[in-house]
Amino acid sequence: MRALLLTLLLLAGGRVLAGDPPAPHDFTALLAEAGMTYELPAGYTPAPVEFNEVLPYQYRVLSKDGQVEIRYVVFPLARVEIDYDDPHSSAPEPDHLFTLLFPGILTEISGWGRYKSKEYPGDEALRLFGADWAAVAVLEVIPEYSRERRQALVVALHRNGRADAYQIFLGNDLKRLGEEAKRVQGALRFAN
């Protein structure tokens, strides 16, 4: 799974894995390619992207009090190339990778594979995010992913033919993360 994640991240962010994080204008271009929109949430400011070998990300914001961090990961499906070598089975379609990628990402950042997740009802995923599928998970992250903030709430989005995206809310108070996610999770969404 780690090899699949790294391959997808390399295709999605390219320079992120090489240690050269994209500038905010690159994130805007990435969103356009993915058919997504983003509006900086009230009470948050952009923060520098720092290389993270567990799960690279393309954009990051911090709450004004510094207690909540949101990392954004976007995979435009047009960039996904699947190198699949199994003569008995066909390669998965890019539109079906989210069923593998979401639990894989959660396992990577938790390190232990212990998390609780729940899918949004289809109509709610469409209304909130313009997505065909969305899910949320809560977990404790490993220190290699975040040394300062140990709790995470992850909102995953998928739209057929467009992209997969992840909003990773980090902090030390799960109740606060839930409140913030409910308030600002719609900042990243698929355009109509």
C-alpha positions in Angstrom: 0.0 0.0 0.0 2.8 2.4 0.8 4.2 2.0 -2.7 0.7 2.8 -4.2 0.4 5.9 -1.9 3.9 7.2 -2.8 3.2 6.7 -6.5 -0.1 8.5 -6.4 1.5 11.3 -4.3 4.3 11.7 -6.8 1.8 11.9 -9.6 -0.4 14.3 -7.8 2.2 16.6 -6.3 5.4 15.8 -8.1 7.8 18.1 -6.4 6.4 17.5 -2.9 8.1 14.2 -2.7 11.4 15.7 -3.9 11.3 18.1 -1.0 10.4 21.2 -3.0 6.9 22.1 -1.8 4.6 23.9 -4.2 3.9 27.6 -3.7 0.3 28.5 -3.0 -0.2 29.5 -6.7 0.7 25.9 -7.6 -2.1 24.7 -5.3 -4.5 27.0 -7.1 -3.4 25.4 -10.4 -3.8 21.9 -8.9 -7.3 22.7 -7.8 -8.2 23.9 -11.3 -6.8 20.7 -12.8 -8.9 18.7 -10.3 -12.1 20.7 -10.9 -12.2 22.0 -7.4 -12.6 25.3 -5.6 -11.1 26.5 -2.3 -11.9 29.5 -0.1 -9.6 30.2 2.8 -11.8 29.6 5.9 -12.4 32.5 8.3 -10.1 32.4 11.2 -7.3 30.6 9.3 -4.1 31.8 7.7 -1.9 30.0 5.1 1.3 28.4 6.5 4.4 27.1 4.8 4.2 23.6 3.4 6.8 21.4 5.1 8.0 18.1 3.6 6.4 15.1 5.3 7.5 11.6 4.3 4.5 9.9 5.8 2.0 11.8 3.7 3.1 14.8 1.7 0.5 17.5 1.2 0.2 20.5 -1.1 -1.3 23.2 1.1 -1.7 24.0 4.8 -3.5 26.6 7.0 -3.4 27.3 10.7 -6.1 28.7 13.0 -5.3 32.1 14.4 -4.8 30.6 17.9 -2.4 28.0 16.4 -4.4 25.1 17.9 -5.8 23.7 14.6 -3.9 22.9 11.4 -5.5 21.8 8.2 -3.4 20.0 5.6 -4.8 19.5 2.1 -4.0 16.6 -0.3 -5.4 16.6 -3.8 -5.0 13.8 -6.5 -6.3 14.8 -9.9 -7.4 11.5 -11.5 -6.0 12.6 -14.9 -2.5 12.2 -13.4 -3.0 8.7 -12.1 -1.2 6.0 -14.1 -1.6 2.5 -12.7 1.3 0.1 -13.2 -0.5 -3.1 -12.5 1.1 -6.5 -13.2 -1.4 -9.2 -12.4 -2.3 -11.5 -15.4 -5.4 -12.8 -13.5 -7.0 -9.5 -12.8 -7.5 -6.1 -14.5 -6.0 -2.9 -13.0 -8.4 -0.9 -10.9 -10.0 2.1 -12.5 -8.8 5.5 -11.2 -12.4 6.2 -10.1 -12.3 3.1 -7.8 -9.0 3.8 -6.1 -10.5 5.9 -3.3 -11.8 2.7 -1.8 -8.2 1.6 -1.4 -6.6 5.0 -0.9 -8.7 6.3 2.0 -8.0 3.3 4.4 -4.4 3.3 3.2 -3.9 6.9 4.1 -5.6 6.5 7.5 -3.4 3.5 8.2 -0.2 5.4 7.2 -0.8 8.4 9.4 -2.1 6.5 12.3 0.7 3.9 12.1 -1.5 1.3 13.8 -4.5 1.2 11.5 -6.8 2.1 14.3 -9.4 4.6 13.3 -13.1 5.2 13.1 -14.6 6.2 9.8 -18.1 6.8 8.4 -19.3 7.7 4.9 -21.5 10.7 4.3 -24.9 9.8 2.7 -24.6 10.4 -1.1 -27.0 13.4 -1.1 -25.0 15.1 1.7 -21.7 14.4 0.0 -23.1 16.1 -3.1 -24.6 19.0 -1.2 -21.6 19.8 1.0 -18.7 19.1 -1.4 -20.1 18.5 -4.9 -18.7 15.0 -4.4 -19.9 11.6 -5.6 -18.5 10.1 -2.3 -17.3 11.5 1.0 -16.2 10.1 4.3 -14.8 11.2 7.6 -12.5 9.5 10.1 -11.0 10.2 13.5 -7.7 8.9 14.7 -4.5 9.5 16.6 -1.5 10.3 14.4 2.1 9.0 14.6 4.8 11.5 15.7 6.4 11.2 12.2 3.2 12.8 10.7 2.8 15.5 13.4 4.8 16.0 16.5 2.8 18.9 17.9 -0.7 17.8 17.1 -1.7 14.2 17.9 -5.4 14.0 17.0 -6.7 14.0 13.4 -10.1 14.3 11.7 -9.9 13.4 8.0 -12.5 14.4 5.5 -12.1 12.5 2.2 -13.7 13.5 -1.1 -14.1 11.8 -4.5 -15.7 12.9 -7.7 -15.8 10.6 -10.7 -13.5 11.6 -13.5 -12.0 14.5 -11.5 -10.1 13.9 -8.3 -9.7 12.5 -4.8 -9.0 15.1 -2.0 -8.3 15.0 1.7 -8.7 17.6 4.4 -6.7 16.6 7.4 -7.6 18.6 10.5 -4.9 18.2 13.2 -5.0 19.3 16.8 -4.9 18.0 20.4 -8.6 18.4 21.2 -10.9 16.0 19.2 -14.0 18.0 20.2 -12.5 21.2 18.8 -11.4 19.4 15.6 -15.0 18.2 15.1 -16.4 21.7 15.6 -13.8 23.2 13.2 -14.4 20.5 10.6 -18.2 21.1 10.7 -17.6 24.8 10.3 -15.0 24.9 7.6 -15.1 21.5 5.8 -16.9 23.1 2.8 -14.0 25.4 2.0 -12.7 22.7 -0.3 -15.2 21.4 -2.8 -15.8 20.3 -6.4 -16.9 22.9 -8.8 -20.2 22.2 -10.6 
